[in-house]
Amino acid sequence: MVCVRLNPVKRIGEVSSVRMSGQDAIALTRSLLRFETVNPPGRERDCARHAGALLEQWGFRVEYHEYAEARTSVIARAGGSPSKAPLCLTGHLDVVPLGARAWTRDPFAGETQGDRLYGRGSSDMKAGVAAILLASRNLSKKISNTPGIVLVLTAAEEGGCIGSYHLAQTKLLGKAGAMIVGEPTSNYPYVGHKGSLKFYAGFGGTSAHGSMPELGVNAIYKAARAVSKLETFDFAQPAHPVMGAPTMNVGTFEGGQGVNMVPDAARVGVDIRTLPGMDHQALLARIRELLGEETELDVFSDMPAVWTSPAEEWVQSVFEICRRQLGTQPEPRTATYNTDAGNLLKAYRGAPTVVLGPGEPQLAHQTDEYCSMERIRQSVALYEEVIRRWCGI
């Protein structure tokens, strides 16, 4: 782990024009898309340093955190008051692989057609990061004597929120009184998402020649019987009024080294999405009992569900800001995906949290991913108003 603290430089002049800010939001999104931060391997360092350098120019106090070589997160602050904690705005810098299907656009060039800005990570979620950066820049000179804001741009969100997990173990996050997560929501405010419990279940056997299977113990058969048990697993958990029921998916199945060998090892990958209040350790204990003591469970993602009551005062304020942009009163919704909020709330305990970003949720991880440029511009205005209200400016 490497922690680097940099001194802020002199602020540049604030750009107040809404038209110019909108143009800058598109240009900045395009510049972020050009950094190839596909995870794996990630290599977010260059993109993180680019964002950090901009924030330094705008007067922010910038720090970096690397949990591994080139896996870099950014923490930036402006303002601050002992009477009230800052507002956190957060997003991730990594993107998923391109997939097997061929793209019709250059995934790292930021090509446009009509209102669409194409690129891997355009919706998920470099447009959201760009909007957070621009909104923060536009207000940076006005929040010096206010509660202020803290920006958290994370590495390694895709595939388990590993960067935020490591970041939450440090003291770099400080405090926050509320949090905006800029993941793709089409600028519709979500009040949370399910928790994440991901693990590999390993099964051992005894190798033998494929022509004499009676001399061995087939680990794949053990894994297959386990999958059947998992398919009918009963969570014994009532559905959440907004999130619905918890879910389980067996996503990978590995085993064997040759068709003429009895496999002595097999492994399945399991993805469970949980509800607020569910005890992950108790759930894992039930699964261990179901699969048998010989089964080895390797847990690589363990984050609680994120939920803020829609009636919470700050959430209602965010709903009102979004209502004017959406033209309709938001209703309580939650995201189907997971976010870094589950880890960040380990430091920002009790902070009301809203997931709100310009990307299109259904385009995340898709071939020819794109984001609406108009929504990017709208999100800058939304974030600005949320910051203004929090800071009282």
Summary of the structure (lengths in Angstrom):
residues: 393
radius of gyration: 22.7
end to end distance: 37.5
largest distance: 78.0
contacts: 1382
relative contact order: 0.19
helix: 32%
strand: 26%
